[in-house]
Amino acid sequence: MRHVIAIWAALALPATAAHAQTAQADVPEPDYTINVPSEDVDTEEATAYQSGTSEDAVREVVNRFSRDPDQFTQTDGKALYQTSCQACHMEDGKGAIGAGEYPPLAGNAKMVSKYYIVAVLLTGYHGMPRFGDQMDDAQIAEVSNYVRTSFGNDFPGTITPEDVRDLRKD
């Protein structure tokens, strides 16, 4: 019986290898071209990308976001949310389930305590990264207040930079 299996395997192996090579040949080569705005897009940004050099594009990105890639430069709560939270918690704050589970911020009763979100932002929570070393006290306060008063939320109490500073000490 072992001889029959060995003979069958010896006959099937070249066919399997040939099929694998054929299947691999049918896979298209990945396209790594960078899509830049077309000439018919009439915006300042599109024009800058078309007429500028790659160094100009890099300089523009650095100027828009941060000279220190480890720090957020936005100071407005909404802008901070859009750059640090929205990718997981979504534009509407309703969270998502996919590669992970991202809890909703809209209607999240845990934010009744104004200190809850501050603590989560400072230290992280489960799979969420901490932002305490990337945002200063005013930024943490701004994004916390934004989340607590957006997406249909209307939780009482305003978070101040001093509140954040006091929590950092603990």
Secondary structure, DSSP 8 states (H G I E B T S, - for coil): -HHHHHHHHHHHHHHHHHHHHHHHHTS-----------TT---HHHHHHHHS-HHHHHHHHHHHH-SSTTS----SHHHHHHHHTHHHH-TTS--EESSSEE---TT-GGGGSHHHHHHHHHH-BTTB---TTTS-HHHHHHHHHHHHTSTT---S----HHHHHHHHH-
